[in-house]
Amino acid sequence: MNQVANNYDIAIIGGGLAGLATAIEQTSLGRKVILFEKKQYPFHKVCGEYISNEAWNYLEYLGLALKDWDLPQITQLKVSSAQGNELNQPLKKGGFGISRYFLDHQLFQLAQKKGVEVHENTEITELEFENDQHILKFDEKIVCAKLVVGSFGKRSKLDRQLDRNHMQITQARNYIGVKYHIKAALPANLIGLHLFKNGYCGISKVEGTNNYCLCYLTLASELKNCNNSIEELENKVLSKNKYLKEYLSYERIYEAPEVIAQLNFKPKRSIEKHVFMLGDAAGLITPLCGNGMSMALCAAHGFSQLSENYFSNKINRSQLEKQYQEWWKGQFGFRLKAGRLLQHLFYQPALLNPALRLLSRAKGLSNFLIALTHGKDILK
């Protein structure tokens, strides 16, 4: 193998929101950054495409011209069950809609403009740590980096190499996610969360005329019960909810959906063998937690700020790792637990409908639960 002549301050594995935001911010802070993405931009991801307003100023700080894109401002929430119970609630913090296809590509172009060395269509085949530095192998080449960030999403080959605990999946906790972009004429300020047997589906507007993201999560066993047919699953299970029956009949911008399987929401560690984990790599966020995109961006900024003391030789690696672990737990630990608890509730039909009736009357309680899914502004 050939070793690349220049070493790097930071190597980033995975070019989603957390990886790209980290690359841009670190480069702006004077670091030499290399980023690896296994796909080629632009590409789609299974993701509910709603971002809390907590991330707006941070994205502008990175250099995105959000105000020029006429993005839908989302201020209302509707929750429905297949039995007809509903909750309608204003979103105090609110957010905006934007597709991952568009946002990630904009960040990718900005990263290149800032001077990040981006390798598309590239997977890290081996990752080692020795002599206080990381050694990364790819495409018959080797690079070295002082710090490595893992932002490779929900599941990766590197998870197995790092022997991460969440890779052991039980059938009962195995989920699938499916996403469409559809054409609809719905209120642009509304995000819907529509429930069905063993699952739920979110729908919200993104950029473009009448463009909406429709993304759902369900147990893999439900798909198996429908002969592993997504069409049959949607016709027999999702369509029991009157809203989903309507939405699934709308024109699809891309006929084939994006699908991801073998998902689980077991806790993960924020550092694995000296690799700093960000976004879904650090903890898969239940859609009921909301704002996985905002949380990924928040982690990018938090890591970037903490690592400044490391690069200025004020703290060593072990101190940085301890600080990041404590920061990550304080920032997201409760939020993730709350999401897992809410998810358990949504899989208990005997509890779900009474809960929706209660929340529709107890606005203070519903406001509190919604607040759990929204954090403070990333740039305070």
Secondary structure, DSSP 8 states (H G I E B T S, - for coil): -EE-SS-EEEEEE--SHHHHHHHHHHHHTT--EEEE-SS-SS---S---EEEGGGHHHHHHHT--GGGS---EEEEEEEE-TTS-EEEEEEEEEEEE--HHHHHHHHHHHHHHHT-EEESS----EEEEETTEEEEEETTEEEEEEEEEE---S--HHHHHTT-GGG---GGG-EEEEEEEEE----TTEEEEEEETTEEEEEEE-SSTTEEEEEEEEEHHHHHHTTT-HHHHHHHTGGGSHHHHHHTTS-BSSSS-EEEEEE------SEETTEEE-GGGT----GGG--HHHHHHHHHHHHHHHHHHHHTTSS-HHHHHHHHHHHHHHHHHHHHHHHHHHHHHHT-HHHHHHHHHHHHH-HHHHHHHHHHT----S--
